[in-house]
Amino acid sequence: MPLGCAYPAGVSSLALLIVLGAVVGLLVGSVLTSVVERVPAKLAVTRPGPRCPACGAPLGIFENIPVISWLALRGRCRHCTRRIGPVYPAVEALTAALFVGVTLRFGVHPTVLAYWLFAGTLVAVSAIDIEHHIVPNRIVYPVLGVSTPLLVGISLGEGTPGALVGAAVGGVAAFAIFFVIHLIQPQGMGFGDVRLAGVIGVYLGWLGAGDVARALDDVALGLALGFVLAAVWGLGLMAVGRAGRKSRVAFAPFLALGAMVVVYWGSSILALWRR
């Protein structure tokens, strides 16, 4: 069975998985808000538990329900009444939306687990890069360490070991391209982006199901979309006077967006391009 094709299943099975994806996405998104806040500060992610970012007061169960608590409290801490930024519900809602999208893309298939992990990683890295202009090793390396056995297990279990070749080729190719750009223009391309490109290359290359040419097409499309989207955004900021030619623009969000576009619609886009 080609990668990305769902097992034959009833509508009820898919519907249940979609609901599960939304719930899991909200919960993972809630965890990611702590990741986004604490990893750049080099703090432990799990200890202490959820706290108000303004006064540090511990949050109870009913104050920590993804999205709903923020709306119910009108974006303010119950203890100090200071505003809590919309980045928290935004991360939670975006993660849930991406998880649902991944579920619709792959259906009732173990691939969903791998790409839930991928989507969550891109959300966290993008949020951190927007605020701090870094792509932390504390996220990229552990994700790569978990992704490797996960993708190997799914590939062997599905009888598609060739997908691992595409993942390896895609990861090496993406890393190499960005590494060369980093060497040429280190101020414009941080090494964190190079590492992230390698992870993205693994996931996009794995979609080729052993067809190395298709794997490279998916990787090339994802990276190209990232560059195009970043260029359009940068030119737009310059047009309205919000940035200059030397202004720094967080690149990870555009790489993430390009990658998810390929995950969802890469085959259709490439088919149109070949016509």
WOMOGI-V128553 format. One record per pair of residues at least 24 apart in sequence whose ideal C-beta (glycine too) atoms are under 8 Angstrom apart, sorted by the first residue. I is the first residue (numbers start at 1). J is the second residue. If there is no record, write none. Layout:
i=I j=J
i=I j=J
This chain:
i=1 j=158
i=1 j=160
i=2 j=209
i=3 j=111
i=3 j=158
i=3 j=160
i=3 j=163
i=3 j=206
i=3 j=207
i=3 j=208
i=3 j=209
i=4 j=105
i=4 j=106
i=4 j=109
i=4 j=111
i=4 j=207
i=4 j=209
i=4 j=267
i=5 j=107
i=5 j=109
i=6 j=106
i=6 j=107
i=6 j=108
i=6 j=109
i=7 j=107
i=7 j=108
i=7 j=109
i=9 j=107
i=9 j=108
i=13 j=108
i=14 j=103
i=14 j=107
i=14 j=108
i=17 j=103
i=17 j=107
i=17 j=108
i=17 j=112
i=18 j=100
i=18 j=103
i=18 j=104
i=20 j=103
i=21 j=96
i=21 j=99
i=21 j=100
i=21 j=102
i=21 j=103
i=21 j=112
i=21 j=116
i=22 j=96
i=22 j=99
i=22 j=100
i=23 j=96
i=24 j=99
i=24 j=116
i=25 j=92
i=25 j=95
i=25 j=96
i=25 j=97
i=25 j=98
i=25 j=99
i=25 j=100
i=25 j=116
i=25 j=120
i=26 j=66
i=26 j=67
i=26 j=92
i=26 j=93
i=26 j=95
i=26 j=96
i=27 j=66
i=28 j=95
i=28 j=99
i=28 j=116
i=28 j=120
i=29 j=66
i=29 j=91
i=29 j=92
i=29 j=93
i=29 j=94
i=29 j=95
i=29 j=96
i=29 j=120
i=29 j=123
i=30 j=64
i=30 j=66
i=30 j=92
i=32 j=91
i=32 j=92
i=32 j=95
i=32 j=120
i=32 j=123
i=32 j=124
i=32 j=127
i=33 j=87
i=33 j=88
i=33 j=91
i=33 j=92
i=35 j=124
i=35 j=128
i=35 j=139
i=36 j=87
i=36 j=91
i=36 j=124
i=36 j=127
i=36 j=128
i=36 j=131
i=39 j=124
i=39 j=128
i=39 j=136
i=39 j=138
i=39 j=139
i=40 j=128
i=40 j=131
i=40 j=132
i=40 j=134
i=40 j=136
i=42 j=138
i=52 j=77
i=52 j=79
i=52 j=80
i=52 j=82
i=52 j=84
i=53 j=84
i=53 j=85
i=54 j=80
i=54 j=82
i=54 j=83
i=54 j=84
i=55 j=79
i=55 j=80
i=55 j=82
i=66 j=92
i=66 j=96
i=67 j=92
i=67 j=93
i=87 j=127
i=91 j=123
i=91 j=124
i=91 j=127
i=94 j=123
i=95 j=119
i=95 j=120
i=95 j=123
i=98 j=122
i=98 j=123
i=98 j=260
i=101 j=260
i=101 j=264
i=102 j=263
i=105 j=263
i=105 j=264
i=110 j=154
i=110 j=157
i=110 j=158
i=111 j=154
i=113 j=150
i=113 j=154
i=114 j=147
i=114 j=150
i=114 j=151
i=114 j=154
i=114 j=203
i=114 j=206
i=115 j=203
i=115 j=263
i=117 j=143
i=117 j=146
i=117 j=147
i=117 j=150
i=118 j=147
i=118 j=199
i=118 j=203
i=118 j=259
i=118 j=263
i=119 j=260
i=121 j=199
i=122 j=252
i=122 j=256
i=122 j=259
i=122 j=260
i=123 j=256
i=125 j=196
i=125 j=252
i=125 j=256
i=126 j=250
i=126 j=252
i=126 j=253
i=126 j=256
i=128 j=252
i=129 j=192
i=129 j=250
i=129 j=251
i=129 j=252
i=129 j=253
i=130 j=250
i=130 j=252
i=130 j=253
i=133 j=190
i=133 j=248
i=133 j=250
i=134 j=190
i=134 j=192
i=135 j=190
i=135 j=192
i=135 j=193
i=135 j=195
i=135 j=196
i=135 j=252
i=136 j=192
i=137 j=192
i=137 j=195
i=140 j=192
i=140 j=195
i=140 j=196
i=140 j=199
i=141 j=195
i=143 j=199
i=144 j=198
i=144 j=199
i=144 j=202
i=147 j=199
i=147 j=202
i=147 j=203
i=151 j=202
i=151 j=206
i=155 j=206
i=160 j=209
i=160 j=210
i=161 j=210
i=162 j=209
i=162 j=210
i=162 j=211
i=163 j=206
i=163 j=207
i=163 j=208
i=163 j=209
i=163 j=210
i=164 j=206
i=165 j=210
i=165 j=212
i=165 j=215
i=166 j=205
i=166 j=206
i=166 j=207
i=166 j=208
i=166 j=209
i=166 j=210
i=166 j=211
i=166 j=212
i=166 j=214
i=166 j=215
i=167 j=202
i=167 j=203
i=167 j=205
i=167 j=206
i=167 j=215
i=168 j=202
i=168 j=205
i=169 j=205
i=169 j=212
i=169 j=215
i=169 j=216
i=170 j=201
i=170 j=202
i=170 j=203
i=170 j=204
i=170 j=205
i=170 j=206
i=170 j=208
i=170 j=215
i=170 j=216
i=170 j=218
i=170 j=219
i=171 j=198
i=171 j=199
i=171 j=201
i=171 j=202
i=171 j=205
i=172 j=198
i=172 j=201
i=173 j=201
i=173 j=205
i=173 j=216
i=173 j=219
i=174 j=198
i=174 j=200
i=174 j=201
i=174 j=204
i=174 j=205
i=174 j=219
i=174 j=223
i=175 j=201
i=177 j=223
i=178 j=223
i=189 j=251
i=190 j=251
i=192 j=252
i=193 j=251
i=193 j=252
i=193 j=255
i=196 j=252
i=196 j=255
i=197 j=223
i=197 j=255
i=200 j=255
i=200 j=256
i=200 j=259
i=203 j=259
i=203 j=263
i=204 j=259
i=204 j=262
i=204 j=263
i=204 j=266
i=207 j=262
i=207 j=263
i=207 j=266
i=214 j=270
i=217 j=270
i=218 j=262
i=218 j=266
i=218 j=270
i=221 j=258
i=221 j=262
i=221 j=266
i=221 j=269
i=221 j=270
i=222 j=255
i=222 j=258
i=222 j=259
i=222 j=261
i=222 j=262
i=222 j=266
i=223 j=255
i=223 j=258
i=224 j=258
i=225 j=254
i=225 j=257
i=225 j=258
i=225 j=261
i=225 j=262
i=226 j=251
i=226 j=254
i=226 j=255
i=226 j=256
i=226 j=257
i=226 j=258
i=226 j=259
i=227 j=254
i=227 j=258
i=228 j=258
i=229 j=254
i=229 j=257
i=229 j=258
i=230 j=254
